[in-house]
Amino acid sequence: MRIWHFELVRVLPDAQLIAQWRELCAIAGRIAKIGYPNHILVNKVMYYSAKELIDFSTRVTEEMHYRGFKMNPKTYDKFYHNIMDNKDKFKEIKPYSGGQYKDWHNDRYYWQCFHNLQEKYDCGGINDREWKRIQTNRSFFYSLSKYLKR
């Protein structure tokens, strides 16, 4: 289970984008059931506000819509209510950043996610067209991060 770096959402291969939505729904379901996601890679969502998770999920669902994927409105409603009905369980010790998960979705985490996708490509799980789209984003983000560090 993973929440992909927010910068990668727009270039994720279709399979990973759809899986991201399923994982977000699973996270919301676990929060509703036991109060936290119970997975080492995503437990950090609880340090941010519920709105942060909603905003990140909106980024994912908007990208799905842009690509032409149909989504059952009841699924989103259940996701939303699972989060909002349990918003008091979120610790909110990290500043709100509009679905960007500052302090978590940093350069280091970007590269961890990027290399995860690279491994999927190397093993045949991502095709050449999808990999080129990801690599294009890599050079954009690398240029941007170098500029921001000045």
C-alpha atoms as one frame of an Amber mdcrd trajectory, in Angstrom:
protein
   0.000   0.000   0.000   1.363   3.398  -0.932   0.199   6.925  -1.561   2.127
   7.995  -4.642   3.940  11.318  -4.518   1.454  14.027  -5.485   3.665  15.119
  -8.426   3.430  11.658  -9.982  -0.360  11.345  -9.962  -0.753  13.004 -13.361
   1.777  10.637 -15.003   0.954   7.376 -13.269   0.188   4.501 -15.610  -3.519
   3.705 -15.744  -3.163   0.552 -13.634  -1.354   2.435 -10.853  -3.831   5.321
 -10.987  -6.807   2.996 -10.584  -4.980   1.055  -7.869  -4.268   4.352  -6.097
  -7.989   5.049  -5.882  -8.612   1.513  -4.535  -5.877   2.016  -1.947  -7.331
   5.358  -0.871 -10.701   3.657  -0.400  -9.018   0.880   1.608  -7.266   3.472
   3.775 -10.551   5.258   4.421 -12.234   1.955   5.235  -9.520   1.016   7.740
  -9.733   4.441   9.371 -13.489   3.978   9.732 -13.085   0.424  11.057 -10.096
   0.621  13.424  -9.144   4.312  13.531  -5.979   4.244  11.418  -4.752   2.635
   8.166  -2.489   0.027   9.831   0.160   0.017   7.106   3.682   1.346   7.622
   3.802   3.230   4.288   0.546   5.135   4.788   0.061   5.506   8.540   1.512
   9.016   8.101  -1.831  10.235   6.715  -3.009  10.400  10.316  -0.504  13.207
  11.087  -2.254  15.460   8.592  -5.820  16.700   8.454  -8.679  14.707   6.987
  -8.973  17.500   4.413  -5.430  16.725   3.218  -6.504  13.166   2.374  -9.700
  14.405   0.722  -7.712  16.893  -1.385  -5.187  14.255  -2.420  -7.996  11.882
  -3.387  -9.591  14.669  -5.432  -6.324  14.974  -7.366  -6.525  11.230  -8.104
 -10.224  11.200  -9.044  -9.847  14.272 -11.261  -7.021  12.548 -13.132  -9.174
   9.435 -13.490 -12.016  11.561 -14.859  -9.622  13.345 -17.241  -8.514   9.966
 -18.605 -12.103   8.871 -19.128 -12.492   6.414 -16.261 -16.005   6.095 -14.887
 -16.451   6.130 -11.163 -19.437   5.069  -9.121 -20.582   8.135  -7.137 -21.541
   5.836  -4.246 -17.924   4.720  -3.957 -16.737   8.304  -3.580 -19.548   9.073
  -1.117 -18.530   6.096   1.026 -14.872   7.152   0.880 -15.755  10.732   1.815
 -18.012   9.723   4.708 -15.474   7.205   6.024 -12.960  10.054   6.255 -15.195
  12.881   7.432 -17.085  10.767   9.981 -13.702   9.956  11.526 -11.904  13.270
  11.055 -11.378  13.560  14.815  -8.965  10.591  14.591  -6.528  12.614  12.473
  -3.831  14.215  14.648  -3.271  17.241  12.360   0.251  17.882  13.631   1.505
  18.660  10.113   0.494  21.858   8.300  -2.259  21.676   5.693  -0.868  21.844
   2.150  -3.762  21.134  -0.189  -3.181  17.431  -0.796   0.574  17.724  -1.220
   1.597  16.177   2.111   4.470  18.550   2.815   7.266  17.019   4.927   6.341
  13.605   3.502   6.044  14.142  -0.262   9.473  15.703  -0.507  12.302  15.124
  -3.028  13.417  11.934  -1.288   9.927  10.445  -1.364   9.532  11.468  -5.017
  12.626   9.456  -5.914  11.489   6.468  -3.844   8.207   6.445  -5.772   9.991
   7.051  -9.059  12.299   4.080  -8.496   9.325   1.923  -7.548   7.803   2.760
 -10.936  11.166   2.155 -12.615  11.270  -1.330 -11.117   7.764  -1.993 -12.451
   8.985  -0.899 -15.890  12.099  -3.078 -15.669   9.918  -6.086 -14.832   7.468
  -5.443 -17.681   4.614  -4.025 -15.610   4.759  -0.625 -17.312   4.993  -0.208
 -21.077   7.395   2.073 -22.970   4.787   4.800 -23.583   3.887   5.001 -19.890
   7.541   4.984 -18.848   8.358   7.864 -21.205   5.524   9.897 -19.672   6.954
   9.239 -16.189  10.487  10.154 -17.305   9.256  13.418 -18.790   7.833  14.292
 -15.408  11.151  13.308 -13.787  13.109  15.903 -15.739  10.451  18.529 -15.038
  10.483  17.857 -11.312  14.280  17.647 -11.153  14.570  21.037 -12.869  11.939
  22.512 -10.600  13.516  21.171  -7.401  16.952  22.511  -8.396  15.399  25.919
  -9.056  13.540  25.950  -5.727  16.711  25.116  -3.770  18.479  28.293  -4.933
